[in-house]
Amino acid sequence: MIPSSVLLEGEYGYHDVTVGVPVVLGSCGVEQIVELELDDELKKKFRRSVESIQEGIDILEQNGFFSFKKT
């Protein structure tokens, strides 16, 4: 298990945002995203981090740097 920045697809209650979480890495890349139990304080801190990352993504999209839309 190692911390890595990965796209969340429901893990920790978040979708379509890339954030650092513990993962199990294998020879072909990420095999599993590990969801740890977070107490209320850690949940708040994690939420703030995810919101900050999402704000950065939104700014980049609004300024035409890329489009992150699922097809």
DORO-96581 format. One line per field, with one value per atom (N, C-alpha, C, O, CB): x, y, z; residue in three letters; atom name. Coordinates in steps of 0.2 Angstrom, whole numbers. Atoms other than C-alpha are relative to their C-alpha. Glycine has a CB too. Layout:
BEGIN
xx: [X	...] $
yy: [Y	...] $
zz: [Z	...] $
rest: [ALA	...] $
atom: [CA	...] $
END
This chain:
BEGIN
xx: [4	0	5	10	-5	-3	6	-4	-9	6	4	-1	1	7	1	-1	-5	-6	-11	0	5	-15	-4	-1	2	4	-30	-7	-9	0	7	-47	-5	-5	-1	5	-60	-7	-9	-2	6	-76	-5	-7	1	4	-86	3	0	-4	-3	-73	0	1	8	1	-74	-5	-6	7	6	-90	1	-3	-2	-1	-82	1	3	7	0	-83	4	4	-7	-2	-73	5	6	-5	-5	-59	6	6	-2	-6	-41	3	5	5	-2	-34	5	4	-6	-5	-20	-4	-6	6	3	-27	5	9	-7	-4	-19	-3	-9	0	2	-19	5	10	1	-4	-12	2	-2	-4	-3	0	2	5	5	-2	3	4	6	-6	-4	13	-4	0	2	4	-1	-3	-7	-6	2	-4	-4	-3	-4	4	-17	-5	-9	-5	5	-26	-6	-11	4	5	-36	1	6	-1	0	-41	-2	-7	-4	1	-40	-4	-2	6	4	-54	1	-1	-7	-1	-49	-5	-9	7	5	-61	3	8	-2	-2	-60	-4	-10	0	5	-66	-2	0	4	3	-76	5	4	-5	-5	-61	4	5	5	-4	-51	-5	-3	2	5	-67	-1	-1	-7	0	-68	6	6	-1	-6	-50	1	3	6	0	-51	-5	-3	-2	5	-67	3	2	-6	-3	-58	6	6	3	-5	-43	-3	-1	4	4	-55	-3	-2	-5	3	-64	5	4	-4	-5	-48	3	4	6	-2	-42	-5	-4	1	5	-59	0	-2	-7	0	-58	5	4	1	-6	-41	-2	-1	6	3	-49	-5	-4	-3	5	-63	3	1	-5	-3	-52	4	3	5	-3	-42	-4	-3	5	5	-57	-3	-4	-6	3	-65	5	3	-2	-5	-49	3	8	6	-2	-48	6	8	0	-6	-33	-1	3	3	2	-42	-8	-11	4	7	-59	0	2	-5	0	-62	-8	-11	3	7	-79	0	3	-4	1	-84	-4	-9	-3	4	-90	-4	-7	5] $
yy: [-6	0	6	7	0	-6	17	6	5	-1	-6	35	1	2	6	-1	39	5	4	-6	-4	52	-4	-6	7	4	43	3	7	-7	-3	47	-4	-10	-1	4	43	-1	4	4	2	35	-3	-8	-5	2	34	-1	-1	-6	2	30	7	12	-2	-5	41	5	10	4	-4	48	5	10	3	-5	58	-3	-9	3	3	56	5	11	-1	-4	63	5	11	4	-4	71	-4	-10	4	4	65	3	9	1	-2	65	-5	-11	2	5	57	-4	-2	3	5	41	-6	-7	-2	6	25	-5	-6	-4	5	12	-6	-6	3	6	-6	1	0	-6	0	-5	-7	-11	5	6	-20	1	7	-5	0	-24	4	7	-6	-4	-16	7	10	-5	-6	-1	-1	-5	4	0	3	-6	-7	6	6	-14	2	-1	-5	-2	-6	6	8	-6	-6	10	-2	-5	6	2	8	5	11	-2	-4	16	0	-5	0	0	20	3	8	4	-3	24	7	7	-4	-7	43	2	2	5	-3	51	7	9	1	-6	67	6	9	3	-5	79	-2	3	0	2	69	1	3	-7	-1	69	7	9	-3	-7	88	2	6	4	-2	90	-3	0	-2	3	78	3	5	-8	-4	87	6	8	1	-6	103	-1	3	4	1	96	-2	1	-6	2	88	6	7	-5	-6	105	4	8	3	-4	114	-3	1	0	3	102	1	3	-8	-1	103	7	9	-2	-7	122	1	5	5	-1	121	-3	0	-3	3	109	5	6	-7	-5	121	6	8	2	-6	136	-2	2	3	2	126	-1	1	-6	2	120	7	8	-4	-7	138	4	8	4	-4	145	-4	-2	2	3	132	-5	-6	4	4	122	-7	-11	0	7	105	0	4	-5	1	98	-7	-12	0	6	84	-2	-2	0	2	77	-8	-10	4	7	59	-1	2	-4	2	51	-6	-8	0] $
zz: [0	0	0	4	6	1	-5	-2	-5	-5	2	-6	-7	-10	4	7	-24	-2	1	-4	2	-33	-6	-11	-3	5	-42	-1	3	3	2	-50	5	4	-7	-4	-37	-4	-7	6	4	-44	6	5	-5	-5	-28	7	12	-2	-7	-15	4	1	-2	-5	0	-1	2	0	1	-7	-5	-6	6	5	-21	-7	-8	1	7	-40	-5	-3	-3	5	-55	3	0	-3	-3	-44	1	4	6	-1	-43	6	7	-6	-7	-25	2	0	5	-3	-15	5	10	3	-5	-6	0	-5	-2	0	-1	-5	-6	7	5	-15	0	3	-7	1	-18	-7	-12	2	7	-33	-2	2	-1	3	-44	-6	-8	-1	6	-60	-5	-10	-2	5	-70	2	-1	-3	-3	-59	6	10	-6	-6	-46	-1	-5	0	-1	-41	4	3	3	-5	-27	3	5	5	-4	-19	7	8	-3	-7	0	3	4	4	-3	9	8	11	-2	-7	27	4	1	2	-4	41	2	5	6	-2	44	6	5	-6	-5	60	-3	-8	7	2	59	-2	-7	5	2	59	-6	-10	6	6	46	-6	-12	0	5	35	-2	-8	2	2	36	-4	-9	7	3	32	-7	-12	4	7	17	-5	-10	1	4	11	-3	-8	4	2	11	-5	-10	6	5	1	-6	-11	3	7	-12	-3	-9	1	2	-13	-3	-8	5	3	-16	-6	-11	5	6	-29	-6	-11	1	5	-38	-2	-8	3	2	-38	-5	-10	7	5	-47	-6	-12	3	6	-59	-4	-10	1	3	-62	-4	-9	5	3	-65	-6	-11	5	6	-78	-5	-11	2	5	-87	-3	-9	3	2	-87	-5	-9	6	4	-95	-6	-9	5	6	-108	0	-6	-6	-1	-102	-2	-5	6	2	-104	1	5	4	-2	-103	3	0	-7	-3	-91	1	6	7	0	-96	-2	-7	-5	2	-96	-6	-7	6	6	-112	1	-4	-6] $
rest: [MET	MET	MET	MET	MET	ILE	ILE	ILE	ILE	ILE	PRO	PRO	PRO	PRO	PRO	SER	SER	SER	SER	SER	SER	SER	SER	SER	SER	VAL	VAL	VAL	VAL	VAL	LEU	LEU	LEU	LEU	LEU	LEU	LEU	LEU	LEU	LEU	GLU	GLU	GLU	GLU	GLU	GLY	GLY	GLY	GLY	GLY	GLU	GLU	GLU	GLU	GLU	TYR	TYR	TYR	TYR	TYR	GLY	GLY	GLY	GLY	GLY	TYR	TYR	TYR	TYR	TYR	HIS	HIS	HIS	HIS	HIS	ASP	ASP	ASP	ASP	ASP	VAL	VAL	VAL	VAL	VAL	THR	THR	THR	THR	THR	VAL	VAL	VAL	VAL	VAL	GLY	GLY	GLY	GLY	GLY	VAL	VAL	VAL	VAL	VAL	PRO	PRO	PRO	PRO	PRO	VAL	VAL	VAL	VAL	VAL	VAL	VAL	VAL	VAL	VAL	LEU	LEU	LEU	LEU	LEU	GLY	GLY	GLY	GLY	GLY	SER	SER	SER	SER	SER	CYS	CYS	CYS	CYS	CYS	GLY	GLY	GLY	GLY	GLY	VAL	VAL	VAL	VAL	VAL	GLU	GLU	GLU	GLU	GLU	GLN	GLN	GLN	GLN	GLN	ILE	ILE	ILE	ILE	ILE	VAL	VAL	VAL	VAL	VAL	GLU	GLU	GLU	GLU	GLU	LEU	LEU	LEU	LEU	LEU	GLU	GLU	GLU	GLU	GLU	LEU	LEU	LEU	LEU	LEU	ASP	ASP	ASP	ASP	ASP	ASP	ASP	ASP	ASP	ASP	GLU	GLU	GLU	GLU	GLU	LEU	LEU	LEU	LEU	LEU	LYS	LYS	LYS	LYS	LYS	LYS	LYS	LYS	LYS	LYS	LYS	LYS	LYS	LYS	LYS	PHE	PHE	PHE	PHE	PHE	ARG	ARG	ARG	ARG	ARG	ARG	ARG	ARG	ARG	ARG	SER	SER	SER	SER	SER	VAL	VAL	VAL	VAL	VAL	GLU	GLU	GLU	GLU	GLU	SER	SER	SER	SER	SER	ILE	ILE	ILE	ILE	ILE	GLN	GLN	GLN	GLN	GLN	GLU	GLU	GLU	GLU	GLU	GLY	GLY	GLY	GLY	GLY	ILE	ILE	ILE	ILE	ILE	ASP	ASP	ASP	ASP	ASP	ILE	ILE	ILE	ILE	ILE	LEU	LEU	LEU	LEU	LEU	GLU	GLU	GLU	GLU	GLU	GLN	GLN	GLN	GLN	GLN	ASN	ASN	ASN	ASN	ASN	GLY	GLY	GLY	GLY	GLY	PHE	PHE	PHE	PHE	PHE	PHE	PHE	PHE	PHE	PHE	SER	SER	SER	SER	SER	PHE	PHE	PHE	PHE	PHE	LYS	LYS	LYS	LYS	LYS	LYS	LYS	LYS	LYS	LYS	THR	THR	THR	THR	THR] $
atom: [N	CA	C	O	CB	N	CA	C	O	CB	N	CA	C	O	CB	N	CA	C	O	CB	N	CA	C	O	CB	N	CA	C	O	CB	N	CA	C	O	CB	N	CA	C	O	CB	N	CA	C	O	CB	N	CA	C	O	CB	N	CA	C	O	CB	N	CA	C	O	CB	N	CA	C	O	CB	N	CA	C	O	CB	N	CA	C	O	CB	N	CA	C	O	CB	N	CA	C	O	CB	N	CA	C	O	CB	N	CA	C	O	CB	N	CA	C	O	CB	N	CA	C	O	CB	N	CA	C	O	CB	N	CA	C	O	CB	N	CA	C	O	CB	N	CA	C	O	CB	N	CA	C	O	CB	N	CA	C	O	CB	N	CA	C	O	CB	N	CA	C	O	CB	N	CA	C	O	CB	N	CA	C	O	CB	N	CA	C	O	CB	N	CA	C	O	CB	N	CA	C	O	CB	N	CA	C	O	CB	N	CA	C	O	CB	N	CA	C	O	CB	N	CA	C	O	CB	N	CA	C	O	CB	N	CA	C	O	CB	N	CA	C	O	CB	N	CA	C	O	CB	N	CA	C	O	CB	N	CA	C	O	CB	N	CA	C	O	CB	N	CA	C	O	CB	N	CA	C	O	CB	N	CA	C	O	CB	N	CA	C	O	CB	N	CA	C	O	CB	N	CA	C	O	CB	N	CA	C	O	CB	N	CA	C	O	CB	N	CA	C	O	CB	N	CA	C	O	CB	N	CA	C	O	CB	N	CA	C	O	CB	N	CA	C	O	CB	N	CA	C	O	CB	N	CA	C	O	CB	N	CA	C	O	CB	N	CA	C	O	CB	N	CA	C	O	CB	N	CA	C	O	CB	N	CA	C	O	CB	N	CA	C	O	CB	N	CA	C	O	CB	N	CA	C	O	CB	N	CA	C	O	CB	N	CA	C	O	CB	N	CA	C	O	CB] $
END
